[in-house]
Amino acid sequence: MKEARKNTMKVGTKIGAGIGIVAFLAFGIIPGFYFGSYGTLVLLNHLMGGPVEPTTVVRMVTVVGIVLGVFCTGAVSIVLGSVFGTAMGYVVDVVGGLSKAKIDETAEAKAQN
C-alpha cells in the first residue's frame, strides 16, 4: 500500500473517531445512563430473586452499571465512527485514483496527437 493511501486511511479514521465522539456526546450519554441502570437493576432483580430494596450496596452497584453503560456506549460510538471514517477515506482514495487515471489518459492522448 502506498504511503499516500495509508495517510488517507489514517486521516479518515481520525475524522470518523471525532465524529463518533461528537455523536456520543449528542446522542449517546442518556441511552448509556438508561441502559446501564436498567440492565443493572434487571440483573440484581434476577440475582436477588425479587424486587430490590434501595440499599447502599444496590445504589453503588447501580452507579457502577451506569458507568459501564456509558463507557460501552462511548466505545461503540467511537469504533463505529472510526470504521465509517476509514470507509469514507477508502472511497475518497478510490474516487481520487479514478480521476487521476482519467487525467493521465487525457494527457497521454494529447501527447500522442
C-alpha positions in Angstrom: 0.0 0.0 0.0 1.3 3.4 -0.9 2.2 5.9 1.7 -0.4 8.4 0.4 -3.1 5.8 0.7 -2.1 5.0 4.3 -2.2 8.6 5.2 -5.7 8.9 3.7 -6.9 6.0 5.7 -5.4 7.3 8.9 -6.9 10.8 8.4 -10.3 9.2 7.6 -10.1 7.0 10.8 -9.3 10.0 13.0 -12.1 12.1 11.5 -14.5 9.3 11.9 -13.5 8.8 15.5 -14.0 12.5 16.1 -17.5 12.3 14.5 -18.2 9.2 16.8 -17.2 11.2 19.9 -19.5 14.1 18.8 -22.3 11.7 18.1 -21.8 10.0 21.5 -21.9 13.4 23.3 -25.0 14.4 21.4 -27.0 11.2 21.4 -25.3 8.5 23.5 -24.9 9.7 27.1 -28.6 9.5 28.0 -29.1 6.0 26.5 -25.9 4.9 28.2 -27.3 6.0 31.6 -30.6 4.4 30.9 -29.4 1.0 29.6 -26.7 0.8 32.3 -29.0 1.4 35.2 -31.8 -0.7 33.8 -29.6 -3.6 33.0 -28.1 -3.5 36.5 -31.4 -3.4 38.1 -32.7 -6.3 36.0 -29.5 -8.3 36.8 -29.9 -7.6 40.5 -33.6 -8.5 40.4 -32.7 -11.9 38.9 -29.8 -12.4 41.4 -31.9 -11.5 44.4 -35.0 -13.4 43.3 -37.4 -10.5 43.6 -37.8 -6.7 43.9 -34.6 -5.0 45.0 -34.6 -2.7 48.1 -32.9 0.7 47.7 -29.9 -0.1 50.0 -26.5 1.4 49.8 -25.0 -1.7 48.1 -27.7 -1.7 45.4 -27.1 2.0 44.8 -23.4 1.5 44.5 -23.8 -1.4 42.1 -26.3 0.7 40.0 -23.7 3.5 39.7 -21.1 1.0 38.5 -23.7 -0.2 36.0 -24.4 3.3 34.8 -20.6 4.0 34.4 -20.2 0.7 32.5 -23.2 1.5 30.3 -21.9 5.0 29.4 -18.4 3.6 28.7 -19.7 0.8 26.5 -22.0 3.3 24.5 -19.0 5.6 24.1 -16.7 2.8 22.9 -19.2 1.6 20.4 -19.8 5.1 19.1 -16.1 5.8 18.7 -15.4 2.4 17.0 -18.3 2.7 14.6 -17.2 6.3 13.8 -13.7 5.1 13.1 -15.0 2.3 10.8 -17.2 4.8 9.0 -14.3 7.2 8.6 -12.0 4.5 7.3 -14.6 3.5 4.7 -15.0 7.1 3.7 -11.3 7.5 3.4 -11.2 4.5 1.1 -14.0 5.8 -1.0 -12.1 9.2 -1.3 -9.0 7.4 -2.3 -10.7 5.3 -5.0 -12.5 8.3 -6.4 -9.3 10.3 -6.4 -7.5 7.4 -8.1 -10.1 7.2 -10.8 -10.0 10.9 -11.5 -6.2 10.8 -11.6 -6.2 7.9 -14.0 -8.7 9.8 -16.3 -6.4 12.9 -16.2 -3.4 10.7 -17.1 -5.3 9.2 -20.0 -6.2 12.6 -21.4 -2.6 13.8 -21.0 -1.3 10.7 -22.9 -3.9 11.3 -25.7 -2.8 14.9 -26.1 0.9 13.9 -26.1 0.3 11.4 -28.9 -1.5 13.9 -31.1 
